[in-house]
Amino acid sequence: FGVAFIVDRLIQLFGLINTTIIGLSLGALASLFQVFFTNTTPLSFVLLAFFILGGTWAFGNTVPVIAAQTAVGHERASVATGTMVTMFNLGASIGLAIAVVVYHSISLCAMKSII
């Protein structure tokens, strides 16, 4: 929640596109950190990676909403916000469905090889 206020300040300093690039870079960094997870990875490293990943959610959610609100003006800001949130949820639903299918198929193949 608090990161959203930082994002607003970054938008004022760097603009929408540069703030989006910062968010994408942080997402890539968090993903890179997760590549190095093993059963001996320190908890502090795991928490840092997920803290950065959580921060990217603030970038990914706040920047497009502010951009949409800015583009349409105050009269239609609520419509723009509702549309953006709906699109986020639709994209997340599709992404989650695909991830579950992939996970299930990989798990099924792994279980067949064990049995």
C-alpha positions as CSV (number, residue, x, y, z in Angstrom):
1,F,0.0,0.0,0.0
2,G,2.7,2.4,0.9
3,V,4.7,1.8,-2.3
4,A,1.8,3.4,-4.2
5,F,2.6,6.7,-2.7
6,I,6.3,6.3,-3.7
7,V,5.1,5.4,-7.2
8,D,3.1,8.6,-7.4
9,R,6.2,10.6,-6.5
10,L,8.3,8.7,-9.0
11,I,5.7,9.5,-11.7
12,Q,6.0,13.2,-10.8
13,L,9.8,13.0,-11.0
14,F,10.4,10.7,-14.0
15,G,7.1,10.6,-15.9
16,L,4.9,7.6,-16.7
17,I,7.1,5.8,-19.1
18,N,10.3,5.9,-17.1
19,T,8.4,4.9,-14.0
20,T,7.0,1.9,-15.9
21,I,10.5,1.0,-17.0
22,I,11.6,1.1,-13.3
23,G,8.8,-1.2,-12.4
24,L,9.6,-3.7,-15.2
25,S,13.3,-3.6,-14.2
26,L,12.4,-4.4,-10.6
27,G,10.2,-7.2,-11.8
28,A,13.1,-8.6,-13.8
29,L,15.4,-8.3,-10.8
30,A,12.9,-10.1,-8.6
31,S,12.6,-12.9,-11.1
32,L,16.4,-13.1,-11.4
33,F,16.7,-13.5,-7.6
34,Q,14.1,-16.3,-7.7
35,V,16.3,-18.3,-10.2
36,F,18.8,-18.7,-7.4
37,F,16.4,-20.2,-4.9
38,T,17.5,-23.6,-3.5
39,N,16.7,-25.5,-0.3
40,T,19.7,-23.8,1.3
41,T,18.8,-20.2,0.3
42,P,18.7,-17.9,3.3
43,L,15.2,-16.7,4.3
44,S,16.4,-13.1,4.1
45,F,17.2,-13.5,0.4
46,V,13.8,-15.1,-0.3
47,L,12.1,-12.3,1.6
48,L,14.0,-9.7,-0.3
49,A,13.1,-11.2,-3.6
50,F,9.4,-11.3,-2.7
51,F,9.5,-7.8,-1.2
52,I,10.8,-6.5,-4.6
53,L,8.2,-8.6,-6.4
54,G,5.5,-7.1,-4.2
55,G,6.8,-3.6,-5.0
56,T,6.4,-4.4,-8.7
57,W,2.7,-5.0,-8.1
58,A,2.4,-1.4,-6.9
59,F,4.2,-0.2,-10.0
60,G,2.1,-2.5,-12.3
61,N,-1.2,-1.4,-10.8
62,T,-0.6,2.2,-9.9
63,V,1.1,3.6,-13.0
64,P,-1.6,2.4,-15.6
65,V,-4.4,3.7,-13.4
66,I,-2.8,7.1,-13.0
67,A,-2.1,7.1,-16.8
68,A,-5.7,6.3,-17.6
69,Q,-7.1,8.9,-15.2
70,T,-4.7,11.5,-16.6
71,A,-5.7,10.7,-20.1
72,V,-9.5,11.1,-19.6
73,G,-9.6,13.9,-17.1
74,H,-11.5,14.2,-13.8
75,E,-14.9,13.8,-15.4
76,R,-14.3,10.2,-16.4
77,A,-11.6,9.1,-14.0
78,S,-13.8,6.7,-12.2
79,V,-14.7,5.0,-15.5
80,A,-11.1,4.7,-16.4
81,T,-10.2,3.3,-13.0
82,G,-13.0,0.7,-13.2
83,T,-11.9,-0.3,-16.7
84,M,-8.3,-0.7,-15.7
85,V,-9.1,-2.8,-12.6
86,T,-11.4,-5.0,-14.7
87,M,-8.6,-5.5,-17.3
88,F,-6.2,-6.4,-14.5
89,N,-8.6,-9.0,-13.1
90,L,-9.4,-10.4,-16.5
91,G,-5.6,-10.7,-17.3
92,A,-4.9,-12.2,-13.9
93,S,-7.7,-14.8,-14.4
94,I,-6.4,-15.9,-17.8
95,G,-2.8,-16.0,-16.5
96,L,-3.8,-18.0,-13.5
97,A,-5.8,-20.5,-15.6
98,I,-2.8,-21.0,-17.9
99,A,-0.5,-21.4,-14.9
100,V,-2.7,-24.0,-13.3
101,V,-3.0,-26.0,-16.5
102,V,0.8,-26.0,-17.0
103,Y,1.5,-26.9,-13.4
104,H,-1.1,-29.7,-13.5
105,S,0.4,-31.2,-16.7
106,I,3.9,-31.0,-15.4
107,S,2.9,-32.6,-12.1
108,L,1.0,-35.3,-13.9
109,C,4.0,-36.2,-16.0
110,A,6.2,-36.2,-13.0
111,M,3.8,-38.4,-11.1
112,K,3.5,-40.9,-14.0
113,S,7.3,-41.2,-14.1
114,I,7.4,-42.0,-10.3
115,I,4.6,-44.6,-10.5
